[in-house]
Amino acid sequence: MSPGEKNKTTTSRPLALLLPSYQVMSDVSAGSTFFFSPGLLLFFYFSSLTAWIRVEVAVDVNLGD
């Protein structure tokens, strides 16, 4: 990867994070392997992150009471 490409990736990071999920959808429709794909890993990462945030909020609310 050239420095130019790396810089471009860093700048358009939100877009770069969205792209793999579209790739997964096309992989699934093409019947390719769904597992080990970047989009699936991101999906698990974000869902666990969201779950963790919910836990944090719940703990904060309980401690607030």
N, C-alpha and C positions, 0 to 999 in steps of 0.2 A: 504493500500500500504506500503510495507516495504521500508526502506531507500535504499536498493539495487535497487529496482525497480525504485524508484524516480530518483536516480542518473543516471540509465540507460536511462530513458526517457529524462532527461536533456541533456545527452551527444549526443543522436541521435535525437535531436530536428527536424532538417530539414526533416529527414525521417519520424518522427512521424507526421509532418504536412502534408506530402504527403499521408500517409496511409488512412486517413479518406475519401479522394476523391475516392480512389479505392473502399472503403467500400460503398460509395454512389452509385457508378456504379453498384456494385453487388446487392445493395438494390433495385435499380430501375429495373434492369433486373429480379429480383425476385418478383417485384411488391409490395415491402414493401413501407412504407411511406417515401417519399423523404424529406418532411419537418421536421424540428427539428433535422435533422441529422448533425453531426459535420462537415462533408464535405461541406454541403450546407452553413452552417454558415461561414466556412472558405472561401468559394467561394465569398460570399457577402462581407466578411471582406476584402479580397484581392482586389476585384474589386473596392470597395469604397476607399481603400488605394491608388490604382493606379490612380483613378480619382482625388483624393486629390493631389497626386504628380503632375499630369498633370496641375492642377489648380495652384499649387505653382510655377511650371516652367513658366507657361504662365504669371503669375503676375511678376515674376522676369524679364522676357524678356521685358514686357511692362514698368516696372520701369527702366530698363536699357536704353531704348530709351528715 
